[in-house]
Amino acid sequence: MTILDLVFLLAVLCSAVVLIGVVVLAMRGRFRRAGRVLGVYVIAAAAYVALGVIVSGIARQRVIAIGDPWCFDDWCLTAERVTRAPDGATALYHADLRIASRARRVTQRANGAWLFLIDASGRRYAPEPDSSAVPLDALLRPGESLATARVFRMPADARAVGLVTGHGGSYCGVMSFLVVGQSGCLFHKPTMIRIE
């Protein structure tokens, strides 16, 4: 967990307290005060989101090397090897992956985990369907890791640059704006596993 994750958690806690306070004030008939508190909260929330976008705009792109784990709290994804093979007018990228849990006591999974291959223009390519592959959101016991693989197809003339992943929301979704520094996708510099 980074300092920016802690800032996000603090913002969520403060939001809950303020919004509960606004409801209590309104229930007591103090609508004018509730409106002022809500107005200040909206301004602060807008400033927080703007700060997140600004930090993402000026921050350097985070690039993860093949073989290095990309961790979200205790759930990690590692691209162990990525190979390219021509296939007519397309190219197939085969990614050997490992999902792992760094948790020591709890069983966990990355609900809604997703993975895309991204090209130099920022276009995303979903993996080919494969019902036999271990799902990215497989349930992991403490310290467990599982090998899996994904195959991506893209035009032969496109240049693949990396893999992007996440869970609990879509690529460049709402959560990327709520955690300071996570909206790099807006500036075409998402955190990625570099493959070329």
MIDO-311009 format. One record per residue: residue number from 1; x, y, z of N, C-alpha, C in turn. Coordinates in pm, 1 decimal. Layout:
BEGIN
[atom NUM [X Y Z] [X Y Z] [X Y Z]]
...
***
This chain:
BEGIN
[atom 1 [85.1 -117.7 0.0] [0.0 0.0 0.0] [89.4 123.6 0.0]]
[atom 2 [56.6 218.3 -87.0] [136.1 340.2 -98.8] [71.2 453.4 -20.1]]
[atom 3 [143.8 563.8 -8.3] [90.5 681.6 59.4] [-33.2 734.2 -13.6]]
[atom 4 [-34.1 721.0 -147.7] [-150.5 768.2 -224.2] [-273.2 682.1 -197.0]]
[atom 5 [-253.0 552.8 -172.0] [-365.1 466.3 -133.7] [-420.7 508.5 2.1]]
[atom 6 [-331.4 546.3 93.6] [-375.7 593.0 225.5] [-451.6 724.2 214.2]]
[atom 7 [-406.8 813.0 124.8] [-478.3 938.8 101.3] [-620.0 908.9 51.3]]
[atom 8 [-631.9 812.4 -39.6] [-763.6 773.4 -90.5] [-852.1 721.1 22.4]]
[atom 9 [-797.3 632.6 107.2] [-876.1 577.8 217.9] [-918.9 687.3 314.9]]
[atom 10 [-830.4 783.5 340.4] [-864.7 896.1 427.2] [-975.6 980.3 363.4]]
[atom 11 [-967.9 1001.3 232.0] [-1071.6 1078.1 161.8] [-1206.4 1006.5 169.7]]
[atom 12 [-1206.6 874.5 156.5] [-1331.6 797.6 167.0] [-1389.9 811.5 307.4]]
[atom 13 [-1305.4 799.7 408.6] [-1351.4 812.3 546.9] [-1408.4 951.5 572.5]]
[atom 14 [-1336.1 1054.7 529.8] [-1384.0 1192.4 547.9] [-1515.0 1215.1 473.2]]
[atom 15 [-1526.9 1158.3 353.3] [-1650.9 1172.4 276.4] [-1767.9 1110.3 351.1]]
[atom 16 [-1746.7 992.3 406.4] [-1854.0 925.7 480.2] [-1897.1 1009.1 599.9]]
[atom 17 [-1800.4 1062.1 674.6] [-1832.0 1142.7 793.1] [-1908.7 1268.7 752.8]]
[atom 18 [-1860.9 1338.2 649.8] [-1926.6 1461.9 606.4] [-2067.8 1434.1 556.2]]
[atom 19 [-2083.6 1331.9 474.5] [-2216.4 1303.7 419.2] [-2314.6 1257.8 527.3]]
[atom 20 [-2267.6 1181.9 624.1] [-2353.9 1145.5 737.1] [-2391.5 1271.4 815.3]]
[atom 21 [-2293.7 1360.3 833.6] [-2321.7 1486.5 902.5] [-2425.4 1570.3 828.6]]
[atom 22 [-2418.0 1575.1 695.8] [-2515.6 1650.0 615.6] [-2655.3 1590.7 634.4]]
[atom 23 [-2665.7 1458.4 634.4] [-2795.8 1392.8 654.2] [-2850.6 1424.9 792.5]]
[atom 24 [-2765.7 1419.7 894.7] [-2809.5 1450.1 1032.5] [-2857.8 1594.6 1041.8]]
[atom 25 [-2782.5 1687.9 983.1] [-2824.2 1828.6 984.8] [-2959.1 1846.1 914.6]]
[atom 26 [-2975.6 1780.1 801.6] [-3102.7 1791.4 728.2] [-3217.6 1732.0 807.9]]
[atom 27 [-3194.1 1621.4 876.2] [-3298.4 1558.9 956.8] [-3339.3 1647.3 1074.5]]
[atom 28 [-3248.1 1729.9 1120.7] [-3277.9 1821.0 1231.3] [-3337.1 1952.9 1181.7]]
[atom 29 [-3357.7 1961.7 1051.7] [-3417.3 2081.7 995.9] [-3319.1 2195.1 971.0]]
[atom 30 [-3192.7 2169.2 980.1] [-3090.3 2273.2 959.9] [-3043.3 2266.4 814.0]]
[atom 31 [-3135.9 2295.0 723.6] [-3110.6 2280.2 580.2] [-3005.7 2378.2 527.5]]
[atom 32 [-3009.1 2501.3 578.7] [-2912.1 2600.3 530.8] [-2769.1 2555.8 565.9]]
[atom 33 [-2748.9 2513.2 688.5] [-2615.3 2466.4 730.3] [-2575.4 2340.0 652.8]]
[atom 34 [-2669.8 2248.4 634.4] [-2642.2 2126.1 558.4] [-2601.7 2160.8 415.6]]
[atom 35 [-2669.3 2258.2 356.2] [-2635.2 2301.4 220.5] [-2496.2 2361.2 212.1]]
[atom 36 [-2458.2 2442.7 313.5] [-2323.2 2501.8 314.3] [-2216.2 2393.6 328.4]]
[atom 37 [-2239.3 2299.6 418.2] [-2142.2 2190.4 437.6] [-2130.7 2108.2 309.5]]
[atom 38 [-2243.3 2079.7 247.9] [-2242.5 2002.5 123.5] [-2171.0 2079.1 12.1]]
[atom 39 [-2191.6 2210.1 5.5] [-2123.2 2293.2 -94.5] [-1971.8 2290.3 -77.3]]
[atom 40 [-1925.2 2302.6 46.5] [-1781.0 2295.9 74.4] [-1727.2 2157.8 38.7]]
[atom 41 [-1805.2 2053.4 70.5] [-1763.2 1917.0 38.2] [-1748.5 1898.3 -112.7]]
[atom 42 [-1844.0 1947.8 -191.1] [-1838.3 1933.2 -337.2] [-1715.0 2003.4 -392.6]]
[atom 43 [-1684.0 2122.1 -341.4] [-1564.0 2194.6 -385.9] [-1438.1 2115.5 -350.1]]
[atom 44 [-1433.3 2061.5 -227.4] [-1316.6 1982.4 -184.8] [-1303.3 1855.5 -267.9]]
[atom 45 [-1414.7 1789.5 -298.0] [-1410.7 1667.0 -378.4] [-1362.7 1697.3 -520.1]]
[atom 46 [-1408.9 1807.3 -577.6] [-1364.5 1845.7 -711.8] [-1214.9 1877.5 -712.2]]
[atom 47 [-1168.0 1944.3 -607.1] [-1024.7 1975.3 -596.2] [-942.6 1846.9 -582.8]]
[atom 48 [-993.6 1749.2 -508.0] [-925.3 1620.7 -491.3] [-912.0 1548.5 -625.6]]
[atom 49 [-1021.6 1542.5 -702.5] [-1017.4 1476.4 -833.5] [-923.4 1550.9 -927.7]]
[atom 50 [-929.9 1684.9 -926.1] [-839.9 1764.2 -1010.9] [-694.3 1739.4 -973.3]]
[atom 51 [-665.5 1731.7 -843.6] [-529.5 1701.5 -798.6] [-484.0 1566.2 -851.9]]
[atom 52 [-572.2 1467.1 -846.5] [-538.8 1334.0 -898.1] [-505.4 1335.8 -1045.6]]
[atom 53 [-582.3 1410.5 -1123.3] [-557.6 1418.9 -1267.1] [-426.6 1493.0 -1293.5]]
[atom 54 [-401.4 1600.3 -1219.8] [-276.7 1675.7 -1237.4] [-155.6 1589.4 -1203.3]]
[atom 55 [-161.8 1517.9 -1091.6] [-50.5 1429.1 -1052.6] [-27.8 1324.0 -1160.6]]
[atom 56 [-135.7 1267.4 -1215.7] [-121.7 1168.4 -1322.9] [-59.1 1229.3 -1447.8]]
[atom 57 [-91.7 1354.3 -1474.3] [-38.2 1421.1 -1592.5] [110.4 1449.7 -1583.7]]
[atom 58 [159.0 1480.9 -1464.1] [300.9 1515.9 -1450.5] [387.8 1398.2 -1406.9]]
[atom 59 [326.5 1293.6 -1354.7] [404.0 1178.1 -1306.8] [460.8 1099.1 -1424.6]]
[atom 60 [573.1 1035.9 -1401.4] [631.9 947.8 -1503.0] [552.5 818.5 -1508.7]]
[atom 61 [550.0 759.8 -1626.5] [479.9 633.2 -1644.5] [551.7 523.7 -1566.5]]
[atom 62 [474.3 444.3 -1494.7] [531.3 330.5 -1422.0] [536.5 212.3 -1517.5]]
[atom 63 [656.9 158.9 -1535.6] [677.2 46.2 -1626.5] [734.7 -70.6 -1546.5]]
[atom 64 [671.5 -185.6 -1561.5] [712.2 -306.8 -1490.5] [776.7 -400.5 -1591.7]]
[atom 65 [888.3 -458.6 -1553.8] [962.6 -547.4 -1644.1] [903.7 -688.2 -1642.2]]
[atom 66 [925.8 -759.6 -1751.6] [889.4 -901.5 -1757.4] [960.1 -971.6 -1641.3]]
[atom 67 [886.8 -1052.6 -1569.0] [943.2 -1127.0 -1456.3] [925.4 -1057.8 -1322.0]]
[atom 68 [888.5 -929.0 -1322.3] [864.5 -857.3 -1196.8] [716.0 -860.7 -1163.9]]
[atom 69 [680.1 -882.8 -1037.5] [538.0 -886.8 -1002.4] [476.1 -746.4 -1000.8]]
[atom 70 [351.8 -738.8 -1042.7] [271.4 -616.3 -1035.4] [166.4 -645.2 -929.7]]
[atom 71 [177.7 -581.2 -815.1] [92.7 -614.6 -701.3] [-10.3 -506.6 -671.0]]
[atom 72 [-128.2 -551.7 -636.5] [-237.6 -469.0 -588.5] [-266.4 -521.0 -448.5]]
[atom 73 [-217.0 -451.6 -347.9] [-221.7 -500.4 -210.6] [-151.9 -636.8 -205.8]]
[atom 74 [-227.9 -745.5 -179.3] [-165.3 -877.3 -166.7] [-181.3 -965.5 -289.9]]
[atom 75 [-251.1 -919.0 -393.1] [-268.7 -995.3 -517.0] [-168.6 -945.6 -619.6]]
[atom 76 [-93.5 -1039.0 -680.1] [10.4 -1000.6 -776.0] [-5.8 -1077.2 -907.1]]
[atom 77 [31.2 -1009.1 -1016.1] [35.4 -1069.4 -1148.5] [177.4 -1051.6 -1201.2]]
[atom 78 [235.8 -1159.8 -1252.2] [369.0 -1154.6 -1311.7] [360.8 -1209.2 -1453.1]]
[atom 79 [411.1 -1132.2 -1549.2] [425.9 -1183.2 -1686.0] [563.3 -1247.7 -1691.1]]
[atom 80 [567.1 -1379.5 -1696.2] [694.3 -1450.1 -1692.4] [762.9 -1453.5 -1828.7]]
[atom 81 [681.1 -1455.2 -1934.8] [737.0 -1457.7 -2070.1] [628.1 -1417.2 -2167.7]]
[atom 82 [665.3 -1338.5 -2269.0] [572.2 -1300.0 -2375.3] [642.6 -1323.7 -2508.4]]
[atom 83 [578.4 -1402.1 -2596.3] [636.6 -1430.6 -2727.6] [540.1 -1384.7 -2836.0]]
[atom 84 [596.6 -1352.2 -2953.3] [517.5 -1306.2 -3067.1] [536.1 -1404.7 -3182.3]]
[atom 85 [425.6 -1437.6 -3250.5] [431.8 -1525.9 -3367.5] [342.3 -1469.1 -3476.3]]
[atom 86 [395.7 -1453.5 -3599.3] [310.4 -1404.6 -3707.9] [202.4 -1506.8 -3741.2]]
[atom 87 [85.3 -1455.3 -3780.3] [-26.7 -1542.0 -3817.1] [-105.7 -1473.0 -3928.6]]
[atom 88 [-47.0 -1471.5 -4049.2] [-110.7 -1404.6 -4162.7] [-107.2 -1253.6 -4144.9]]
[atom 89 [-224.3 -1191.9 -4152.7] [-234.5 -1046.0 -4137.8] [-234.4 -1002.4 -3992.7]]
[atom 90 [-223.9 -1099.3 -3902.4] [-222.5 -1067.4 -3759.5] [-97.4 -1125.3 -3694.9]]
[atom 91 [-78.8 -1089.5 -3571.0] [29.2 -1146.5 -3490.0] [-32.8 -1197.4 -3360.7]]
[atom 92 [16.0 -1310.4 -3315.2] [-30.1 -1366.7 -3188.8] [75.2 -1341.9 -3082.3]]
[atom 93 [32.2 -1290.2 -2970.4] [120.3 -1271.6 -2855.0] [76.8 -1370.9 -2749.0]]
[atom 94 [167.8 -1454.7 -2706.6] [139.7 -1555.4 -2604.2] [207.4 -1510.0 -2475.4]]
[atom 95 [128.1 -1489.1 -2371.2] [181.1 -1443.0 -2242.5] [168.9 -1553.5 -2138.8]]
[atom 96 [283.9 -1596.9 -2084.7] [285.8 -1689.9 -1971.6] [280.7 -1605.4 -1845.4]]
[atom 97 [179.0 -1629.1 -1763.2] [151.7 -1545.3 -1646.8] [152.8 -1626.4 -1518.6]]
[atom 98 [169.4 -1557.3 -1408.9] [156.0 -1617.5 -1277.0] [77.2 -1521.1 -1190.3]]
[atom 99 [-29.6 -1571.0 -1127.2] [-102.4 -1492.0 -1028.7] [-63.8 -1545.9 -892.2]]
[atom 100 [-51.1 -1457.0 -795.4] [-4.1 -1499.6 -663.8] [-68.6 -1416.5 -554.1]]
[atom 101 [-72.8 -1475.3 -436.8] [-120.8 -1406.0 -317.7] [-4.1 -1389.5 -220.6]]
[atom 102 [16.9 -1265.4 -176.4] [118.9 -1239.2 -73.7] [57.0 -1241.8 66.1]]
[atom 103 [-73.8 -1266.1 72.7] [-142.1 -1270.0 202.1] [-87.2 -1384.4 285.3]]
[atom 104 [-85.5 -1364.6 414.7] [-31.0 -1467.5 503.4] [-138.6 -1549.8 573.8]]
[atom 105 [-259.2 -1491.0 586.2] [-361.2 -1561.2 663.0] [-495.1 -1577.7 592.7]]
[atom 106 [-519.8 -1502.3 486.4] [-653.4 -1505.1 428.1] [-651.6 -1558.1 285.3]]
[atom 107 [-760.6 -1623.4 248.8] [-782.7 -1664.5 111.1] [-841.1 -1544.3 38.4]]
[atom 108 [-797.5 -1521.9 -85.0] [-844.6 -1402.8 -155.5] [-851.8 -1426.4 -305.5]]
[atom 109 [-911.5 -1330.0 -372.9] [-917.1 -1328.8 -519.0] [-925.7 -1184.0 -563.3]]
[atom 110 [-891.6 -1159.6 -689.0] [-902.3 -1026.0 -748.6] [-1031.0 -1023.1 -830.5]]
[atom 111 [-1141.1 -990.5 -764.3] [-1270.8 -990.6 -832.1] [-1268.7 -899.0 -954.0]]
[atom 112 [-1317.8 -950.9 -1064.9] [-1326.6 -870.8 -1186.5] [-1192.7 -840.0 -1250.7]]
[atom 113 [-1089.8 -921.8 -1225.0] [-957.1 -896.8 -1282.4] [-962.4 -903.4 -1434.4]]
[atom 114 [-888.5 -813.9 -1499.6] [-884.3 -808.4 -1645.6] [-740.7 -783.0 -1691.1]]
[atom 115 [-715.3 -813.0 -1817.7] [-582.4 -796.7 -1875.8] [-597.5 -764.2 -2023.1]]
[atom 116 [-526.9 -662.8 -2070.7] [-527.8 -624.1 -2211.3] [-384.9 -611.0 -2260.8]]
[atom 117 [-366.3 -635.7 -2388.3] [-243.6 -600.2 -2458.5] [-269.3 -461.6 -2515.6]]
[atom 118 [-173.4 -372.4 -2504.2] [-191.7 -235.9 -2551.8] [-86.3 -205.6 -2657.0]]
[atom 119 [-125.4 -134.4 -2763.2] [-28.5 -103.0 -2868.6] [22.2 40.8 -2853.0]]
[atom 120 [113.1 79.6 -2941.7] [176.7 210.3 -2932.7] [77.1 325.1 -2947.6]]
[atom 121 [-38.3 298.9 -3009.0] [-141.0 402.1 -3026.3] [-240.0 405.9 -2910.5]]
[atom 122 [-223.9 316.3 -2814.2] [-313.8 312.3 -2700.2] [-434.4 222.3 -2719.8]]
[atom 123 [-443.2 153.0 -2833.5] [-554.2 59.9 -2854.2] [-532.8 -64.4 -2767.2]]
[atom 124 [-642.8 -116.3 -2716.2] [-636.5 -234.1 -2629.6] [-689.2 -355.9 -2704.2]]
[atom 125 [-628.0 -470.7 -2674.2] [-668.5 -597.9 -2734.2] [-694.4 -696.5 -2621.0]]
[atom 126 [-816.4 -748.4 -2616.4] [-853.0 -846.0 -2514.4] [-794.6 -981.7 -2551.3]]
[atom 127 [-773.2 -1067.1 -2453.0] [-722.2 -1201.0 -2484.6] [-826.2 -1284.3 -2559.5]]
[atom 128 [-775.0 -1379.0 -2638.6] [-862.5 -1473.3 -2707.7] [-935.4 -1557.8 -2602.2]]
[atom 129 [-1062.1 -1589.8 -2625.7] [-1135.1 -1673.0 -2529.6] [-1067.2 -1809.5 -2513.0]]
[atom 130 [-1054.7 -1855.2 -2389.6] [-995.7 -1986.3 -2360.5] [-1054.6 -2035.6 -2229.3]]
[atom 131 [-1154.7 -2122.3 -2238.9] [-1223.6 -2170.9 -2119.3] [-1135.5 -2261.3 -2033.9]]
[atom 132 [-1022.9 -2310.6 -2088.7] [-936.9 -2399.8 -2010.9] [-832.3 -2323.5 -1929.3]]
[atom 133 [-816.8 -2192.8 -1954.2] [-715.0 -2114.3 -1882.9] [-760.6 -2083.8 -1740.5]]
[atom 134 [-665.7 -2083.3 -1648.4] [-694.2 -2045.4 -1509.9] [-739.7 -1899.8 -1510.3]]
[atom 135 [-855.9 -1869.8 -1452.3] [-903.5 -1731.2 -1452.4] [-815.3 -1642.0 -1363.5]]
[atom 136 [-804.4 -1515.1 -1402.0] [-723.3 -1421.1 -1323.4] [-781.8 -1398.5 -1184.3]]
[atom 137 [-912.3 -1419.5 -1170.0] [-974.5 -1399.6 -1038.9] [-993.9 -1531.2 -963.0]]
[atom 138 [-905.3 -1627.1 -989.9] [-910.8 -1755.6 -918.4] [-886.9 -1732.7 -769.5]]
[atom 139 [-950.4 -1812.5 -688.4] [-935.2 -1805.2 -543.2] [-796.7 -1857.6 -505.2]]
[atom 140 [-720.6 -1777.6 -429.2] [-584.4 -1814.0 -389.2] [-575.1 -1826.0 -238.0]]
[atom 141 [-515.9 -1935.1 -192.1] [-489.3 -1951.5 -49.3] [-368.5 -1865.8 -11.1]]
[atom 142 [-345.5 -1842.9 116.4] [-230.4 -1761.7 157.7] [-100.2 -1813.9 97.1]]
[atom 143 [-27.3 -1726.3 29.9] [101.4 -1761.6 -29.0] [94.4 -1844.2 -156.4]]
[atom 144 [-24.2 -1875.5 -204.5] [-38.7 -1961.7 -322.6] [-13.7 -1882.9 -450.5]]
[atom 145 [38.5 -1951.8 -552.2] [51.0 -1892.4 -685.1] [8.1 -1996.0 -788.8]]
[atom 146 [-48.3 -1946.1 -899.1] [-96.2 -2033.1 -1006.6] [-43.4 -1982.3 -1139.6]]
[atom 147 [-3.5 -2074.2 -1224.9] [39.9 -2038.3 -1360.1] [-82.2 -2036.1 -1451.5]]
[atom 148 [-83.1 -1943.7 -1544.0] [-188.1 -1935.1 -1644.8] [-127.7 -1872.0 -1769.8]]
[atom 149 [-204.6 -1860.6 -1873.0] [-154.8 -1800.7 -1997.8] [-270.0 -1732.5 -2069.2]]
[atom 150 [-235.5 -1634.5 -2151.4] [-332.0 -1565.8 -2235.7] [-270.7 -1546.0 -2373.6]]
[atom 151 [-356.1 -1552.5 -2476.6] [-312.7 -1528.7 -2614.8] [-389.2 -1407.0 -2665.9]]
[atom 152 [-315.9 -1314.6 -2725.9] [-374.0 -1191.8 -2780.6] [-348.8 -1188.2 -2930.6]]
[atom 153 [-448.1 -1143.2 -3006.9] [-434.3 -1129.1 -3151.1] [-446.2 -981.3 -3184.6]]
[atom 154 [-350.0 -932.4 -3264.7] [-355.8 -793.5 -3308.1] [-304.9 -782.6 -3450.7]]
[atom 155 [-334.0 -673.3 -3521.7] [-284.2 -658.6 -3658.9] [-132.1 -669.7 -3663.0]]
[atom 156 [-81.1 -733.8 -3766.1] [63.3 -756.7 -3776.6] [142.2 -626.6 -3783.3]]
[atom 157 [80.0 -519.5 -3836.2] [153.0 -393.3 -3847.8] [144.8 -307.3 -3721.9]]
[atom 158 [67.9 -348.3 -3621.3] [61.5 -275.1 -3494.3] [178.8 -317.3 -3407.2]]
[atom 159 [227.0 -225.8 -3326.7] [339.9 -255.6 -3238.4] [289.1 -265.6 -3095.0]]
[atom 160 [293.7 -385.8 -3041.0] [252.6 -406.4 -2902.2] [359.8 -349.0 -2810.9]]
[atom 161 [316.7 -282.2 -2704.9] [414.8 -225.5 -2611.8] [401.6 -281.0 -2471.3]]
[atom 162 [284.0 -328.0 -2434.0] [274.0 -377.7 -2298.5] [140.4 -438.4 -2263.2]]
[atom 163 [134.8 -487.9 -2141.3] [14.4 -545.3 -2084.0] [-33.9 -452.3 -1973.4]]
[atom 164 [-164.3 -426.6 -1970.9] [-224.2 -348.2 -1863.6] [-324.5 -437.4 -1792.1]]
[atom 165 [-332.7 -421.2 -1661.4] [-421.4 -505.6 -1582.4] [-486.0 -424.5 -1471.8]]
[atom 166 [-584.6 -483.1 -1411.4] [-653.3 -422.4 -1298.2] [-765.4 -514.6 -1254.0]]
[atom 167 [-839.4 -469.6 -1153.9] [-955.0 -546.6 -1108.5] [-1050.9 -453.6 -1035.2]]
[atom 168 [-1174.7 -497.1 -1024.8] [-1274.3 -419.4 -952.5] [-1328.9 -300.5 -1029.1]]
[atom 169 [-1293.2 -285.3 -1152.1] [-1341.7 -174.0 -1233.6] [-1281.1 -185.1 -1372.0]]
[atom 170 [-1325.3 -100.2 -1460.8] [-1276.6 -107.8 -1597.7] [-1149.2 -26.6 -1617.0]]
[atom 171 [-1084.1 -48.3 -1729.2] [-965.7 28.9 -1765.8] [-1005.8 175.5 -1775.0]]
[atom 172 [-934.5 261.0 -1707.3] [-960.7 404.7 -1705.9] [-1101.7 433.1 -1653.7]]
[atom 173 [-1145.4 352.4 -1557.9] [-1278.6 369.2 -1500.0] [-1279.0 468.1 -1385.6]]
[atom 174 [-1388.1 471.5 -1312.3] [-1407.4 567.7 -1204.4] [-1295.4 560.0 -1100.6]]
[atom 175 [-1254.3 438.1 -1063.9] [-1151.8 424.7 -959.8] [-1019.5 488.9 -1000.6]]
[atom 176 [-990.4 494.2 -1129.9] [-864.4 555.6 -1172.1] [-864.8 705.6 -1145.9]]
[atom 177 [-981.2 764.8 -1128.8] [-989.2 907.2 -1096.6] [-995.6 932.1 -947.1]]
[atom 178 [-1032.8 831.1 -870.3] [-1048.2 849.6 -726.7] [-919.6 825.5 -648.9]]
[atom 179 [-828.1 746.0 -703.3] [-699.8 723.9 -637.0] [-598.9 817.7 -702.9]]
[atom 180 [-541.5 906.9 -624.0] [-449.7 1007.7 -677.2] [-336.4 940.6 -754.1]]
[atom 181 [-313.2 987.8 -877.1] [-203.3 938.0 -958.2] [-232.9 814.1 -1040.1]]
[atom 182 [-358.7 767.1 -1041.2] [-391.3 644.0 -1112.1] [-458.5 666.0 -1247.5]]
[atom 183 [-475.9 790.6 -1290.6] [-545.2 814.3 -1417.3] [-447.6 838.0 -1531.8]]
[atom 184 [-334.8 767.1 -1530.8] [-235.7 779.4 -1637.5] [-289.9 741.3 -1773.9]]
[atom 185 [-396.5 660.7 -1777.2] [-455.8 621.4 -1905.1] [-506.7 742.8 -1981.8]]
[atom 186 [-544.5 848.7 -1911.0] [-589.7 970.8 -1978.3] [-479.2 1033.7 -2061.7]]
[atom 187 [-356.5 1015.3 -2018.1] [-241.3 1078.8 -2082.5] [-159.1 977.9 -2163.0]]
[atom 188 [-219.4 864.1 -2194.9] [-155.0 757.1 -2272.6] [-25.2 711.0 -2207.2]]
[atom 189 [-26.2 703.5 -2075.3] [89.8 649.8 -2004.4] [41.8 567.8 -1881.9]]
[atom 190 [-38.5 463.3 -1910.2] [-83.7 379.3 -1798.7] [31.4 296.2 -1744.6]]
[atom 191 [17.7 255.3 -1620.7] [110.8 158.2 -1565.7] [98.4 33.8 -1652.4]]
[atom 192 [212.2 -24.6 -1691.1] [208.9 -141.9 -1778.7] [329.4 -231.8 -1758.7]]
[atom 193 [312.7 -355.2 -1800.5] [425.0 -448.7 -1810.3] [480.0 -432.4 -1951.8]]
[atom 194 [599.3 -380.2 -1963.0] [658.8 -351.8 -2094.6] [700.8 -482.4 -2160.1]]
[atom 195 [657.7 -504.2 -2284.7] [697.4 -625.8 -2355.8] [782.4 -597.6 -2477.3]]
[atom 196 [787.4 -472.9 -2526.7] [873.3 -438.4 -2640.4] [941.0 -306.0 -2615.5]]
***
